[in-house]
Amino acid sequence: MLSLFGSAIAVAALVFVKVDLSAPGTAAVVATAPGTDGAARTVKGTASWTPYGTVQVQVTFSGQRIVDVTALQLPQRDRHSRQLASYAEPVLRQEAIDAQSATIDAVSGATYTSQGYAESLQSAIDSAK
């Protein structure tokens, strides 16, 4: 019980830090989907390696607008990594949709996951252009 309580405190103690995580030209194109006429299309970003596991996202666009981001891979190295990733993912998703770019806030405590998310997101945005 104490371990679970301690983990809950660790997750609850996370704060947000403004960091520009986009790095132009650092990711390669993995796949693109047809359609530039405003129809919804989905683009996969490259898989980004982090010390705690791989991060990869898929972005759904309507025209040039980001309408959804889905995490295809998140760090799974250990229980703590999985907890941080599951906490950070919805925050990063909303940041990306709000920003309409890969310039998103990092989640403190999940810095590597945030960086990998932004890198994969940027590669999807680049390949959609």
Number of C-alpha atoms within 10 A of each C-alpha: 6 7 8 9 10 11 16 12 11 14 19 10 10 15 11 13 13 11 14 13 19 20 14 11 10 11 19 16 17 14 15 17 14 11 14 14 10 11 11 17 20 22 24 26 31 25 22 23 19 17 9 18 19 19 28 25 27 22 26 22 23 16 15 17 15 20 17 15 22 16 19 13 16 26 25 17 12 10 11 15 18 16 17 23 26 15 16 23 20 14 17 23 21 14 17 23 17 12 13 15 16 25 19 26 21 25 24 18 19 22 19 22 30 24 25 25 34 30 30 30 32 28 31 29 25 17 18 24 8
